[in-house]
């Protein structure tokens, strides 16, 4: 298992052929109270950089981008009844989708945890 | 996801911007000012706190002003009031002449086509000495333009004295009437939509019983040199918390109140905006304001589009700009303010729709990211007003 991060504050945790995708705690904190989450349907193919989910705070809707090309295996159905999970557990229970990674080499282009931490400090 | 960038440009500061930043507020640019959008509690808790206790909002970015006759030497106080009222009545279609002393009215500033340049509060002072002046509070975004319009129409007769270097704060919520006593005990006796000036240990303070949350509350104009001390005393009260612009927006939306630039603009008339109550009967009869022809025709025959509330039958919020369709997929309107109502416990929106579809209960679809979400036209407010009615 390994976790990688994007500059847009998504994380992707790979486990064999599949991976979970979410946003970082930093992003969730910046967003404020999450009141609605739209997760993708199983079977949908999504290109790297396209929207994989939508998170809505009281004030605004924000797209969550797919860190890599992927096919959705499952959206997190729990979030529709408990969108605040994104605030309380952004990097665990607040995941948006389980995906099949189309091109594993794309993962190498992402930041590891140390690099993401350094990136946050540079902001 | 894209997060809002940190501020870099030169922003205007209110007399309180520094205090909010010290308190750990998240600061954003709003109308050119450095303003707190939320404090540590976050929008939902701040919103609920205001509905249950008392929230303190910095609205110093707005435009408080006095509009005064240049010469009232040969006039009685009441004559002076009539004279200044007549200067502005052609562009403000509310009964200014008929204001009682201390009374405030909400009105709109009209352009030649009957569209709304801004929405504002106009008030008649209490004392004999101050007659021939009006206390006017306009929105931040257009304040310089508004004041220029007032000065042009009053050229040689009246002029604007801007007061926006001072601190303007709103104290809102059911516990505001107790907390206001910290500033001026007598202000707790003000009637709804009334104002006066009070002598306090922080100098002369102008307080109105008004607000933008649907709750009882006050708007307080404090001199810039003494405001910090007064604000710190208010915040030391356990019922009072500082609240950011995020909750201010969700509170006003639940209260069904318009936000200029979103729910009102240069093309929208007061009748389309469902603000006909702001045009008193005597003004309709006299028909002596800009574009009265359009406005009276809309009053008589109904406008072609109308501001309505949207009741969601689904959990997905719909934001400003979302298209509204009828059951056959035809575009019938657009959302102008949309979000989540913490007191309502779900999404809510304000919209303009073709009048044929404006009746309460009409089923519509909201086109959110390509998906039709079912909704209904509803009345407003979404959360009952809780104004002071002794």
Interface residues (C-beta under 8 A of the other chain):
Chain A: X8 X9 X10 X23 X27 X30 X31 X32 X33 X35 X36 X38 X54 X55 X56 X57 X58 X59 X60 X61 X62 X63 X64 X65 X80 X123
Chain B: X1 X2 X3 X4 X6 X37 X38 X42 X43 X44 X47 X246 X247 X249 X250 X315 X316 X317 X319 X339 X340 X342 X347 X369
